[in-house]
């Protein structure tokens, strides 16, 4: 179980690092726009991201 969690975390880090590596300027603009959102909106984005990940994971398994 811990090994699977470590693999999942490693994949998250790889995926999160793709955009800043490929296009740092575009990524920076996106992060600034995200920082301008209200906390409520950021929570919704987080919730939608988690639900999308959960749906994708269940579909893949």
Secondary structure per residue as TSV (DSSP state, phi and psi in degrees):
chain	resnum	aa	ss	phi	psi
A	1	X	-	360.0	-45.8
A	2	X	H	-66.2	-33.1
A	3	X	H	-67.5	-40.2
A	4	X	H	-64.2	-39.3
A	5	X	H	-64.0	-41.7
A	6	X	H	-64.5	-39.6
A	7	X	H	-64.9	-43.9
A	8	X	H	-61.9	-43.3
A	9	X	H	-64.5	-40.3
A	10	X	H	-61.7	-41.5
A	11	X	H	-64.9	-37.8
A	12	X	H	-61.0	-45.7
A	13	X	H	-62.1	-39.9
A	14	X	H	-64.6	-47.3
A	15	X	H	-65.3	-41.0
A	16	X	H	-65.9	-27.1
A	17	X	H	-86.2	-9.1
A	18	X	H	-64.3	-51.4
A	19	X	H	-62.4	-48.9
A	20	X	H	-62.6	-29.0
A	21	X	H	-73.2	-44.4
A	22	X	H	-74.5	-45.7
A	23	X	-	-142.2	80.8
A	24	X	H	-62.5	-36.2
A	25	X	H	-67.5	-45.4
A	26	X	H	-64.7	-39.6
A	27	X	H	-62.6	-42.7
A	28	X	H	-61.9	-42.8
A	29	X	H	-62.4	-42.6
A	30	X	H	-62.7	-41.6
A	31	X	H	-66.5	-39.9
A	32	X	H	-62.3	-40.6
A	33	X	H	-65.0	-40.5
A	34	X	H	-64.0	-37.4
A	35	X	H	-66.9	-25.1
A	36	X	H	-80.5	-12.5
A	37	X	S	-72.7	155.8
A	38	X	-	-73.3	158.0
A	39	X	H	-57.2	-38.3
A	40	X	H	-61.5	-41.7
A	41	X	H	-67.6	-38.7
A	42	X	H	-64.8	-38.5
A	43	X	H	-61.3	-42.1
A	44	X	H	-63.4	-40.9
A	45	X	H	-61.9	-43.6
A	46	X	H	-62.4	-42.9
A	47	X	H	-63.3	-46.1
A	48	X	H	-63.0	-37.7
A	49	X	H	-64.4	-45.2
A	50	X	H	-63.8	-43.6
A	51	X	H	-66.0	-37.6
A	52	X	H	-64.6	-42.6
A	53	X	H	-63.6	-40.8
A	54	X	H	-64.7	-43.0
A	55	X	H	-64.3	-42.4
A	56	X	H	-64.9	-43.1
A	57	X	H	-62.6	-43.3
A	58	X	H	-68.7	-34.1
A	59	X	H	-67.8	-38.9
A	60	X	H	-72.1	-29.2
A	61	X	-	-93.5	360.0
